[in-house]
Amino acid sequence: MKKLILALIIAAILITSVLFSTSCAQNSNSSKYEDYNPPRDTTSPPNGYDYDKNYEEEKPQYDDGKADASIPEEASRKVIKYVTVTLETLEYDKVLESLKSRCTASGGYIESANETGVAINKNDKRGGERFATLVFRIPADVMGDFEDYVKSLGNVLSSITDTKDVTDSYFDIEARLASLEIQKERYLELLDRAEDMNSIVVLTDALTDVLYQIESYTSTLKKYDSLIAYSTITINLYEVIEYTDQPLRNPSFGERISDAFSKSIEAFIDLCADIAVGITAAIPFLVIPALAAIIIIIIFCSRKKKAAAQAKEQ
């Protein structure tokens, strides 16, 4: 019985360890800048491989496990750039089309585009407003010009730039890939010379592990290259009737009088419109009680006349 309980406890610990390691691996792949995990230790010969004396001269020479990530002085920096611009526009359709056309002309592409809302009713400031979120990938060398163009199309409410220098990580991965490629070639040479099944199995497992790491690092470098070559700009575009932030200046006395009079007229018109709407909405509630009151009055008067006539006859 004790042995059974002990076996169950050991099995539970092993299952928990596997699930935990899987969860950690998934979380590590969800990083914003595609951070990579260090490779497993491939700096020592694979366990179980019995080097025969015929292979002594062909043993792979393992390094200390630390890839040389030094960066040449002339190497350019590897920088990922993210920009977020929020702006208002009085000409929503025109600006939206201009943004898409300029993106294509700049050699970029639309990564995603979402639009919500309905067109504003120019005669009713309380009408719906349209909003769009556009994510463009623009070549890094023309990103500055594209950003300036975006800001010229409307009233900029905010502009945020976020950069990530991945130079060290990039060259470290390249160095590790070079080391892994050397290990791969040496394992292939040893496999060609292997004669017993045990050596073949061990070397095959080691080679598979190296190939997996090469594929993982190669994929990470491709993602880095894409993010570096094409900067990401997110545009939040609002349709408005008038800009919320106007240029600051001191208006003249005449402009202040004119502005005050215009606003009072607009307020009076809005008040009259509200009253008219209110009366219209109240008509059903006024007509029915009025008809009922008229019917009651007619019935009351009719009975009163009949009572007076009967009194005269008596």
C-alpha positions, 0 to 999 in steps of 0.5 A, spaced: 500 500 500 505 504 501 509 503 495 502 504 491 501 511 494 509 513 493 508 511 486 502 515 485 505 521 489 511 521 484 507 520 478 503 527 480 510 530 481 512 528 474 505 530 471 506 537 474 513 538 472 511 537 465 505 542 465 509 547 468 515 547 463 509 547 458 506 553 460 513 557 461 514 555 454 508 558 452 509 564 456 516 565 453 513 565 446 508 571 447 513 576 448 512 583 445 519 583 442 519 576 440 525 574 446 528 568 445 530 562 450 537 560 451 539 554 447 539 547 451 546 545 453 550 542 447 557 543 449 558 536 451 558 530 448 551 526 448 550 522 453 551 514 452 555 515 446 561 511 446 567 514 442 570 508 439 578 509 438 577 510 430 573 516 432 578 519 437 580 524 431 573 526 429 571 528 436 567 534 435 571 540 439 566 543 443 566 550 445 565 553 452 557 554 451 558 561 450 556 564 443 561 570 441 555 576 441 560 581 440 558 586 435 562 589 430 563 597 430 561 598 423 554 594 424 548 598 424 543 598 430 537 593 430 532 598 432 524 596 432 520 602 432 512 603 434 508 609 433 501 611 435 498 617 433 491 619 435 488 625 431 481 628 429 478 630 422 473 634 419 473 630 412 473 622 415 472 619 408 477 623 404 483 622 410 481 615 410 483 614 403 489 618 403 492 614 409 491 608 405 493 610 398 500 613 402 501 607 405 501 603 399 505 609 395 510 608 401 511 601 400 508 599 406 502 595 407 495 595 412 496 590 417 489 591 420 483 596 419 477 597 424 472 602 423 466 603 427 460 608 428 456 612 423 457 618 419 456 625 422 449 628 421 452 635 419 445 638 422 445 635 428 451 635 433 449 630 437 449 625 431 454 619 431 461 619 430 465 614 426 472 612 429 477 607 425 484 604 428 489 603 422 495 599 423 500 600 418 507 597 416 511 602 413 519 601 411 523 604 416 527 608 412 521 612 410 517 612 416 519 619 418 516 622 412 509 618 413 509 620 420 509 627 418 504 626 413 499 623 418 500 629 422 498 633 417 491 630 415 488 633 422 488 635 429 493 631 433 491 629 440 497 625 441 503 622 438 507 616 442 513 613 439 516 607 442 523 604 440 526 597 442 534 596 441 535 589 439 542 589 437 545 585 442 540 580 442 540 579 434 547 578 434 547 573 439 542 569 436 547 570 429 553 567 433 549 561 436 546 559 430 553 559 427 555 555 433 549 550 432 551 550 424 558 547 426 555 542 431 550 540 426 555 538 420 560 535 426 554 530 428 552 529 420 560 527 419 560 522 426 553 519 423 556 517 417 562 514 420 557 510 426 557 503 426 553 500 432 546 502 433 547 505 440 551 510 437 547 512 431 541 513 436 544 517 441 547 521 435 540 522 431 537 524 438 543 530 439 542 532 431 535 532 432 535 537 438 540 541 434 536 542 428 530 544 433 534 550 436 536 552 429 529 552 426 527 556 433 533 561 432 532 562 425 524 563 426 526 569 431 531 572 426 526 572 421 521 576 426 526 581 428 528 582 421 521 584 419 520 588 425 526 592 424 525 593 416 518 595 417 516 600 423 509 599 425 504 605 426 497 605 429 493 611 427 486 612 431 482 617 427 476 620 429 471 624 425 468 630 428 464 636 427 469 641 430 476 640 433 476 640 440 483 643 441 483 650 437 490 654 436 490 658 442 490 666 441 486 672 444 480 674 440 478 681 438 473 685 442 468 684 435 470 677 435 468 676 442 461 679 441 460 676 434 461 669 438 457 670 444 451 673 439 452 666 435 452 662 441 446 665 444 442 664 437 444 657 437 442 656 444 435 659 443 434 655 436 436 649 440 431 651 446 425 652 441 427 645 437 427 641 444 420 645 446 417 643 439 420 636 440 417 635 447 410 638 445 410 633 439 412 627 444 406 629 449 401 630 444 398 622 445 398 623 452 394 630 452 389 628 446 386 622 450 385 625 457 382 631 453 377 627 449 375 623 455 374 630 459 370 632 453 365 626 453 364 627 461 362 634 460 357 632 454 354 627 458 354 631 465 351 637 461 346 632 458 344 629 464 343 636 467 338 638 462 334 632 462 333 633 470 331 641 469 326 639 464 323 634 468 323 639 474 319 644 469 314 638 467 312 637 475 
